[in-house]
């Protein structure tokens, strides 16, 4: 079968997805996510999960990249932020207060409070809930309290781009003092962050089509920003970083290593095809 046909690439994605599914399922069970997620894990279990998690995430990114190849999306041009100078904000506030002031008093209306103009692109501050204000001031709150968010109900988004390499030169670490031993393998370690990564990996593996559309939109925004001459921090056109992929091992020690090799080779040899993203 010709490698340039779309059916060949779909079969390659399906074959590697079928190979990744049992490995991700084992990670899901080791992290205790079938029961809502474990708060802590033994250090030896934590290291086993991390040993397989990094190459599994990288392999899935390659599969999503292959699935997103050729998807045409329409991205709207971002609207320029409207900037209002401080003197215009104060003039509008004074005019509004003058209209609302009673005319029969004959007195000059009190000057309105100064409203600070927001800088372009600045995020609006979030309102503080009433129960949080009472808690800060030591007051009693008689109203209903919001339900806390659980990790099982909210699955974090899967990271579609490889983490960039750090080229900062750090000084050599100081040698360990004599008499210091490694921690016990059965000691407990916090597992909240690694459970979130495994949950995001499992959700992305179950919905490769949706993640491919999300990646196509992110790449289209990055290309549009580059063509318009705007520099947006965090936007990248390619999810694959230069050099060895994250989790790469020269000597395979697990089945995930062979899957990562194949997925990385397929992603780096995609046919040249530039979809229309206008």
N, C-alpha and C positions, 0 to 999 in steps of 0.2 A: 504494500500500500504506500502511496506517495505521502511523504512526511508533510508536504505543504497543504494537504487537505485538512479541513476543520475536523473531520471525523477522526483522523488519526490523533489529533491533540486531545479531543474529548475522551477517546479511549485511554490515552496516557494518564489523564487526570483521574478517570474512574479507577484505573488499576492501582495507582499510588494511593488514592483515597481509601480503597479497600484494604491496602496494606497498613495504612495509618490508623484505621478505625480500632482494631484490637489493642494497639499500643496505647492510644489515647484513653481507651476504656479502662485499661489497667491503671494508668495514672489517675484517672477519675476515682477509682475505687481506693487506691492507696492514699489519696488525699482525704478520704472520708466524705466526698461530696455527695454520695448517695444518701447520706444522713444529715445533710446541711453543711458539711465542711467541718474540719477539725480545727480547734483553736491552736493546738500545739501538736507537734509530731516528734518522734524520736529522731535524733540527729542522723542516724544511719538511714532511716526511711526518707528523711529530707534530702540527703545527698543522692539517694537512688532516684528520686523523682527529678531532681535538678539535672542529673546526668543525662536523662532522656528528654526532659522538657525542652531544653534549648535547641537541640537538632530537630525535634518535632515541630516547634514553632517555625523554624527556618524552612523546613520542608513544606509546611502548609502555606507559608508566604509565597513560595515558588509555585505551588499549585494554584493559588488564587491569582497570581500574576499570569499564568498560562490561561486560566479561564477568562480573565479580563481582557486578553489580547483580542483586538478587533471589535470590542464593544464601543459603539458610537453613542455618546451622551451629549446633551445640550446643557451648557453652563452659561448662566447669565453673567453679564459683566457686573462686578460689585459697584454699588452706588457710592459716590464720593461722600464722605461724612460732612454733614452741614455744620459749619462752625459759626457760632453767633458770638460776636465780641461782647465784652463785659459791659461796655457803655450802652449797647443796644438792649441788653437784658434789663439794665437798670431803667432805661427810658420807658420800656414797655411796662415794667412793673409800676412806675410812677403814674403813667397814664391810666392804667387799670385801677389803681387806688384812688385817683382823682375822680373817676366816674362813679366809683362805689361810695364815695364820701357824701354825707348828707349836705344839701345846698343851703338849708335854712340856718345852719350854725354860723356860717360866715367865717369860720376858722379854717386855718390852713390844715389840710390833712397831714397826719403824721407820715414821715418818710417810710416807705416800705423797707423790709429787711433786704439786705444785699444778697442777691442770688449769684452764686459763683457759676460762671460759664464753664461747661465741660469741654475738655480738650477733645479734638477729633479722635475717634477710635477708642475713647476711654469707656470702660464698662460701668454701667449704672450700679450704684450700691444696692445690695439686697436689703429689703426691709427686715427688721429684727422682730420675731414673733413676740406676742405679749407675754407668754409664759416665760420666755427667756429673759425679758426685761425684769419681770418680778423676781426671777431667781438671782439675777445680778444684784438687785437692791435688797435682797433678803425679805421680800414680801410674799404673802401667801397667794396662790393662784387657785381659784375655785372652778375654773372652766375645764373643759376636756383637754387632755394632753394628746399630741399627735403620736401615732403609732411609730415605733422605731423601724427603720429600714433593715431588712434582713439580707444577708449575702445571697441566699437562695433565690429571692425574688428579683434581685437586680444583678444582671450579669454584665461585667465590664466589656468594653469594646476590645476586639482583638487588634494588636499592633500589626499594621500592614507593611511597615517599612523596617528594614534592618537598622539596629542601633549603629550609629557612626563610631568609628574608631577614635580613640583618644591618643593624640600624639604628644601630650605634655610629658616632659621628662621629669620623673619623680626621683628623689634621692633614694638610695638603697635602704631597705628597711634594716633597722638595728637588729642584731642577733638576739635570740630569745635568751633570757637569763637562765642560768643553770638551775636545774631542779624543776623546771616548768614542763608539764606534760600536756598533751592534747586533751580536749574534753572527752568525757566518756561517750561512747557511741549511743548509749541509751538515754542520754540527757535530753530533756525536752527543749524544743526551739519553736519560736513563733511561726505559725504556718498560714497566717491570714493572707499575706501577699502571694505566696505560691499557690494557694487555693484559688485566688482570683485569676491567676494566670492559667491554671488548668481549666477552670470553668470557661474562660474566654476562648481557650483552644478548642474545647469540646463544642461550644456553640458555633464557632466559625467553621469547624469541620462538618457540622450538620447542615450548614447553610453556605456552601461555597459560592453558589450563584449570587446570593445577596451581597456577600463580601466582595465578589468580583465587580459588581456594579458600584459599590462604594469606592473601591480602588480606582475604577475608571473615572469617577467623578473627581477624586482627589488629584489624579494625574492631569485631568483636563484643566482644573483650576490652576495647577502649577504651571502648565504650558501657557495658559492665557496670561497669567501674571508675568511670566518671562517675556512673552511677546509684547506686552504693553509697557515693559520697562519698569514694572513695580517689583520691589524686593519684599517678599512676605516670608517672615521667619517661620520655619517649620515645614514649608511646602517643598516637596521634592518630586522630580519627574519620574524617577526610577526607584522602586523599593529595594533593589539589589545594591549592596555596597561593593566597593572595589576590594579585591583580595579574597581571602578565604571567608566563607560565610560563617555566621555565628554557630557555634557548636560543632565545627568541623574537626574531625580526628583523622590523622593520616593512617592510623591502623584501626580498622573497625573492631569494636568490642561489643556492639549491639546491632540488632537488625535495623534500628533507626538510622545507623550510619550509611548503610547501603541505600536506603530510601532517600536520604538527603543527597547522596552523590547523584542519583538519577534525576531527582527533581531539580537540583542546581544545574545540571548539564542541560536539561530540557529548557529551563528558563533562560539560560544564557545563549541558547541557539534558536530562539524564536524567529520565525521568518519576518523580514522587514515589511511591516504593514502599518501604515499611519492612518487610523480612522479619522473621520471628519468630526471634530468636536466643536464646530462653530454653532 
